Amino acid sequence: MYLFCPLILCYNKGTIEYIEYIKYRYIYKNTYINGFYKEYRQLKKGYIKLILAIILGIAVISGGIYCAYHFLSNKSTTILYRSTIEDKINALRPYIEAADTFNMNSVAYTYQLQPTLEELRNHSHNTTVTLPNYKELKSQLEAAKQESSTPYEDVNKATDELLAILTQLIPVSEQIQNYYTDRTFEKDNYVGSDNLANQYVPLADQFNAAYNAFDLTLENRNNELYSERMKEFAKENRVNAVNFIELNILLSQTVDIIDPDGNTDTQKVETNLQDITKRINALQPGTKPETQAAVKLYQDAVKEFIAEARNYIIINSSYGEAYTQLFIKYNKMVGKANAINMADLDVTEKNKK
């Protein structure tokens, strides 16, 4: 689930986009419960993108919706060229947007995507299939590469590896989709389906592993930039913007603590929810009418997430769909966070003019 939801500076609205990518970062893992595979760990959070109010930029928060909050490992980061924080953010932005789009679709169709994969894997036939939108992801990543490589060698490498698998996977996925759309199984008794499945399933497994690696590298770099930006704001005494960033980090950490397998530290979650409530109530509306409206929508979305998280840990933790709904609320909140222009959260010399 990429605060993760995460942070990227963009050039349109001057907002913060962060992802968890929409929380979308759990490792693909199937849990067999009551006769059904639940792809709990496939859910990702949307990225919260960091957006600067500069002439060019758009921001991203995910992780997402995305986009878990993870600090970088002790390994040094390989920077391919010297650049400012803004340069790095703008370079990562299209990659995070691609991941956010893919992650949101994955959450929306999680209860159709995983059964389809298992049916193809086991040759247990159905009359329809639901497959991920690999083609859109490939198109967005290729456009991102054409626009700019990122300043991080690991992100570029993960992107290239993912694109290489997508090049093999997309033709097979399209053949399967056409096979079921045309109802060819009525003519060949699923022989064609089984043959295509034998090609598709290994590639889909490779894709899932490569995508998780790609997602994780984006999340780490996005979080690194998010932390750098927060330090800058703290030095400038931009208290409201710092509170906003810390709030999103805490939200990301909280959704990551919640475990659908029953290992949730409910006391820690409740403590975090209380802290989130204090912080969201302390968040000031900002200096411009459009920012004030965006902050209000964000506060409402955070309160909805708090209620959903509380209900989940107290009442609904045994229901798989409740976990998905929790991520939907989180990702909705990420979307509202990404609409906030952090540059207008505090009174500065620049926005006084």
C-alpha positions as semicolon CSV with decimal commas, in nm:
position;residue;x (nm);y (nm);z (nm)
1;M;0,000;0,000;0,000
2;Y;0,275;0,306;-0,142
3;L;0,250;0,756;0,280
4;F;0,284;0,526;0,134
5;C;0,080;0,660;0,051
6;P;0,465;0,882;-0,009
7;L;0,555;1,207;-0,145
8;I;0,621;1,364;-0,472
9;L;0,638;1,719;-0,589
10;C;0,445;1,791;-0,900
11;Y;0,385;2,081;-1,119
12;N;0,023;2,168;-1,159
13;K;-0,158;2,239;-0,839
14;G;0,136;2,279;-0,609
15;T;-0,002;2,017;-0,378
16;I;0,136;1,731;-0,179
17;E;0,075;1,394;-0,328
18;Y;0,188;1,119;-0,113
19;I;0,102;0,626;-0,143
20;E;0,088;0,514;-0,023
21;Y;0,082;0,496;-0,363
22;I;-0,310;0,456;-0,227
23;K;-0,237;0,207;0,030
24;Y;-0,130;-0,047;-0,206
25;R;0,178;-0,197;-0,064
26;Y;0,118;-0,536;0,087
27;I;0,307;-0,829;-0,053
28;Y;0,095;-1,057;-0,270
29;K;-0,004;-1,333;-0,036
30;N;-0,305;-1,562;-0,055
31;T;-0,476;-1,665;0,264
32;Y;-0,718;-1,953;0,230
33;I;-1,019;-1,884;0,452
34;N;-1,355;-2,058;0,444
35;G;-1,286;-2,199;0,100
36;F;-1,192;-1,868;-0,061
37;Y;-0,860;-1,710;-0,142
38;K;-0,839;-1,360;-0,002
39;E;-0,564;-1,155;-0,156
40;Y;-0,529;-0,945;0,154
41;R;-0,167;-0,859;0,100
42;Q;-0,220;-0,738;-0,252
43;L;-0,392;-0,425;-0,124
44;K;-0,175;-0,121;-0,162
45;K;-0,213;0,227;-0,034
46;G;-0,198;0,534;-0,248
47;Y;0,093;0,772;-0,250
48;I;0,060;1,106;-0,085
49;K;0,246;1,328;-0,323
50;L;0,440;1,632;-0,218
51;I;0,357;1,919;-0,442
52;L;0,529;2,252;-0,440
53;A;0,358;2,571;-0,536
54;I;0,603;2,638;-0,814
55;I;0,541;2,730;-1,173
56;L;0,575;2,377;-1,305
57;G;0,467;2,145;-1,043
58;I;0,207;1,892;-0,937
59;A;0,233;1,694;-0,614
60;V;0,170;1,342;-0,509
61;I;0,111;1,190;-0,162
62;S;0,103;0,614;-0,121
63;G;0,044;0,411;-0,041
64;G;-0,157;0,505;-0,195
65;I;-0,457;0,565;-0,138
66;Y;-0,069;0,319;-0,332
67;C;-0,019;0,422;-0,132
68;A;0,315;0,181;0,431
69;Y;0,558;0,410;0,581
70;H;0,910;0,269;0,572
71;F;1,232;0,454;0,631
72;L;1,521;0,384;0,400
73;S;1,753;0,098;0,478
74;N;2,112;0,156;0,583
75;K;2,227;0,105;0,225
76;S;2,341;0,422;0,054
77;T;2,120;0,563;-0,219
78;T;2,273;0,576;-0,567
79;I;2,199;0,916;-0,720
80;L;2,249;0,924;-1,097
81;Y;2,276;1,302;-1,117
82;R;2,288;1,600;-0,884
83;S;1,949;1,760;-0,840
84;T;1,733;1,956;-0,600
85;I;1,450;1,806;-0,400
86;E;1,210;1,957;-0,652
87;D;1,394;1,792;-0,940
88;K;1,380;1,454;-0,770
89;I;1,014;1,491;-0,685
90;N;0,917;1,592;-1,035
91;A;1,120;1,304;-1,179
92;L;0,943;1,048;-0,958
93;R;0,598;1,197;-1,004
94;P;0,491;1,011;-1,322
95;Y;0,615;0,680;-1,185
96;I;0,411;0,721;-0,869
97;E;0,108;0,827;-1,069
98;A;0,140;0,505;-1,272
99;A;0,160;0,300;-0,954
100;D;-0,132;0,487;-0,795
101;T;-0,353;0,416;-1,095
102;F;-0,263;0,047;-1,098
103;N;-0,301;0,016;-0,723
104;M;-0,641;0,182;-0,712
105;N;-0,770;-0,057;-0,977
106;S;-0,622;-0,351;-0,787
107;V;-0,805;-0,253;-0,469
108;A;-1,131;-0,192;-0,654
109;Y;-1,126;-0,535;-0,821
110;T;-0,933;-0,739;-0,565
111;Y;-1,219;-0,987;-0,515
112;Q;-1,231;-1,059;-0,886
113;L;-0,863;-1,050;-0,976
114;Q;-0,739;-1,309;-0,730
115;P;-1,011;-1,570;-0,796
116;T;-0,939;-1,539;-1,168
117;L;-0,568;-1,603;-1,113
118;E;-0,639;-1,907;-0,896
119;E;-0,892;-2,045;-1,145
120;L;-0,638;-2,014;-1,425
121;R;-0,367;-2,164;-1,206
122;N;-0,582;-2,464;-1,112
123;H;-0,762;-2,500;-1,448
124;S;-1,091;-2,462;-1,264
125;H;-1,298;-2,306;-1,537
126;N;-1,537;-2,013;-1,534
127;T;-1,722;-1,818;-1,800
128;T;-1,552;-1,482;-1,733
129;V;-1,211;-1,352;-1,629
130;T;-1,095;-1,030;-1,465
131;L;-0,733;-0,940;-1,529
132;P;-0,523;-0,640;-1,417
133;N;-0,486;-0,352;-1,659
134;Y;-0,128;-0,434;-1,751
135;K;-0,144;-0,237;-2,075
136;E;-0,226;0,092;-1,904
137;L;0,054;0,041;-1,651
138;K;0,305;-0,028;-1,930
139;S;0,190;0,276;-2,124
140;Q;0,224;0,505;-1,822
141;L;0,567;0,371;-1,730
142;E;0,694;0,410;-2,085
143;A;0,564;0,767;-2,091
144;A;0,735;0,831;-1,757
145;K;1,066;0,701;-1,892
146;Q;1,032;0,911;-2,203
147;E;0,969;1,220;-1,991
148;S;1,265;1,158;-1,762
149;S;1,461;0,890;-1,587
150;T;1,463;0,917;-1,209
151;P;1,769;1,019;-1,005
152;Y;1,771;0,676;-0,842
153;E;1,939;0,375;-0,998
154;D;1,721;0,126;-0,807
155;V;1,397;0,284;-0,929
156;N;1,518;0,288;-1,289
157;K;1,630;-0,075;-1,267
158;A;1,302;-0,189;-1,111
159;T;1,109;-0,004;-1,381
160;D;1,307;-0,169;-1,662
161;E;1,258;-0,514;-1,510
162;L;0,885;-0,456;-1,474
163;L;0,852;-0,334;-1,833
164;A;1,039;-0,638;-1,962
165;I;0,789;-0,872;-1,794
166;L;0,492;-0,663;-1,909
167;T;0,612;-0,694;-2,268
168;Q;0,575;-1,072;-2,239
169;L;0,265;-1,071;-2,022
170;I;0,037;-0,833;-2,210
171;P;-0,004;-1,039;-2,532
172;V;-0,098;-1,347;-2,331
173;S;-0,340;-1,158;-2,107
174;E;-0,508;-1,009;-2,415
175;Q;-0,545;-1,354;-2,569
176;I;-0,709;-1,482;-2,252
177;Q;-0,941;-1,183;-2,237
178;N;-1,042;-1,229;-2,600
179;Y;-1,087;-1,603;-2,550
180;Y;-1,345;-1,546;-2,275
181;T;-1,506;-1,242;-2,437
182;D;-1,564;-1,449;-2,753
183;R;-1,678;-1,746;-2,539
184;T;-1,444;-1,976;-2,728
185;F;-1,463;-2,219;-2,438
186;E;-1,805;-2,319;-2,567
187;K;-1,636;-2,457;-2,878
188;D;-1,321;-2,621;-2,741
189;N;-1,427;-2,720;-2,386
190;Y;-1,163;-2,490;-2,228
191;V;-0,864;-2,649;-2,401
192;G;-0,755;-2,305;-2,521
193;S;-0,802;-2,161;-2,174
194;D;-0,577;-2,422;-2,018
195;N;-0,306;-2,369;-2,280
196;L;-0,312;-1,993;-2,231
197;A;-0,321;-2,030;-1,852
198;N;-0,001;-2,236;-1,865
199;Q;0,168;-1,937;-2,026
200;Y;-0,005;-1,667;-1,824
201;V;0,026;-1,787;-1,464
202;P;0,411;-1,804;-1,446
203;L;0,433;-1,460;-1,606
204;A;0,171;-1,322;-1,368
205;D;0,368;-1,456;-1,072
206;Q;0,686;-1,294;-1,208
207;F;0,496;-0,970;-1,255
208;N;0,362;-0,971;-0,900
209;A;0,714;-1,012;-0,760
210;A;0,860;-0,746;-0,990
211;Y;0,577;-0,505;-0,919
212;N;0,621;-0,538;-0,545
213;A;0,992;-0,463;-0,583
214;F;0,910;-0,161;-0,800
215;D;0,645;-0,046;-0,553
216;L;0,884;-0,073;-0,260
217;T;1,165;0,123;-0,424
218;L;0,923;0,401;-0,513
219;E;0,788;0,407;-0,161
220;N;1,133;0,430;-0,007
221;R;1,246;0,714;-0,230
222;N;0,916;0,897;-0,190
223;N;0,940;0,871;0,188
224;E;1,298;0,996;0,176
225;L;1,188;1,307;-0,012
226;Y;0,892;1,350;0,220
227;S;1,127;1,357;0,520
228;E;1,359;1,605;0,350
229;R;1,070;1,835;0,272
230;M;0,942;1,816;0,630
231;K;1,285;1,919;0,761
232;E;1,284;2,220;0,531
233;F;0,939;2,325;0,650
234;A;1,043;2,284;1,014
235;K;1,341;2,516;0,959
236;E;1,103;2,770;0,804
237;N;0,871;2,739;1,108
238;R;0,584;2,620;0,889
239;V;0,410;2,449;1,177
240;N;0,086;2,367;0,996
241;A;0,262;2,205;0,699
242;V;0,481;1,999;0,933
243;N;0,172;1,884;1,124
244;F;0,010;1,785;0,793
245;I;0,310;1,574;0,690
246;E;0,344;1,412;1,032
247;L;-0,029;1,340;1,030
248;N;-0,005;1,157;0,698
249;I;0,296;0,960;0,816
250;L;0,102;0,854;1,126
251;L;-0,199;0,755;0,915
252;S;0,024;0,543;0,693
253;Q;0,189;0,375;0,990
254;T;-0,151;0,303;1,141
255;V;-0,302;0,132;0,839
256;D;0,015;-0,077;0,812
257;I;-0,021;-0,198;1,171
258;I;-0,364;-0,343;1,100
259;D;-0,315;-0,708;1,008
260;P;-0,597;-0,908;0,844
261;D;-0,443;-1,228;0,978
262;G;-0,539;-1,133;1,335
263;N;-0,205;-1,003;1,461
264;T;-0,306;-0,639;1,500
265;D;-0,175;-0,451;1,800
266;T;-0,515;-0,298;1,874
267;Q;-0,387;-0,090;2,164
268;K;-0,124;0,070;1,940
269;V;-0,384;0,134;1,670
270;E;-0,616;0,300;1,920
271;T;-0,333;0,515;2,057
272;N;-0,249;0,624;1,702
273;L;-0,613;0,700;1,624
274;Q;-0,633;0,923;1,929
275;D;-0,316;1,105;1,821
276;I;-0,452;1,139;1,466
277;T;-0,773;1,289;1,605
278;K;-0,578;1,551;1,800
279;R;-0,364;1,636;1,500
280;I;-0,653;1,661;1,254
281;N;-0,840;1,891;1,493
282;A;-0,527;2,105;1,525
283;L;-0,480;2,133;1,148
284;Q;-0,541;2,492;1,043
285;P;-0,741;2,566;0,725
286;G;-0,470;2,751;0,536
287;T;-0,443;3,094;0,378
288;K;-0,654;3,070;0,060
289;P;-1,021;2,976;0,006
290;E;-0,940;2,681;-0,222
291;T;-0,691;2,542;0,030
292;Q;-0,938;2,591;0,314
293;A;-1,203;2,395;0,122
294;A;-0,952;2,119;0,046
295;V;-0,845;2,098;0,411
296;K;-1,208;2,060;0,521
297;L;-1,263;1,771;0,278
298;Y;-0,939;1,611;0,396
299;Q;-1,037;1,641;0,762
300;D;-1,372;1,478;0,689
301;A;-1,200;1,193;0,502
302;V;-0,955;1,137;0,789
303;K;-1,245;1,120;1,035
304;E;-1,415;0,862;0,812
305;F;-1,095;0,656;0,812
306;I;-1,067;0,679;1,191
307;A;-1,423;0,549;1,229
308;E;-1,361;0,269;0,978
309;A;-1,036;0,166;1,149
310;R;-1,202;0,159;1,489
311;N;-1,492;-0,047;1,360
312;Y;-1,249;-0,288;1,197
313;I;-1,035;-0,362;1,502
314;I;-1,336;-0,382;1,736
315;I;-1,607;-0,547;1,525
316;N;-1,526;-0,637;1,166
317;S;-1,178;-0,790;1,167
318;S;-1,313;-1,134;1,073
319;Y;-1,465;-1,008;0,748
320;G;-1,237;-0,992;0,445
321;E;-1,446;-0,727;0,276
322;A;-1,410;-0,500;0,579
323;Y;-1,033;-0,495;0,525
324;T;-1,084;-0,387;0,166
325;Q;-1,327;-0,116;0,279
326;L;-1,064;0,009;0,521
327;F;-0,824;0,057;0,233
328;I;-1,090;0,225;0,024
329;K;-1,140;0,479;0,303
330;Y;-0,766;0,525;0,336
331;N;-0,720;0,579;-0,034
332;K;-1,006;0,825;-0,041
333;M;-0,827;1,016;0,231
334;V;-0,505;1,009;0,029
335;G;-0,687;1,161;-0,265
336;K;-0,810;1,446;-0,045
337;A;-0,460;1,498;0,095
338;N;-0,322;1,526;-0,257
339;A;-0,560;1,812;-0,329
340;I;-0,406;2,028;-0,056
341;N;-0,146;2,285;-0,155
342;M;0,102;2,271;0,131
343;A;0,251;2,602;0,026
344;D;-0,071;2,767;0,143
345;L;-0,102;2,593;0,478
346;D;0,106;2,855;0,660
347;V;0,142;3,231;0,630
348;T;0,478;3,304;0,466
349;E;0,639;3,613;0,319
350;K;0,565;3,477;-0,028
351;N;0,190;3,421;0,017
352;K;0,146;3,748;0,207
353;K;0,197;3,929;-0,120
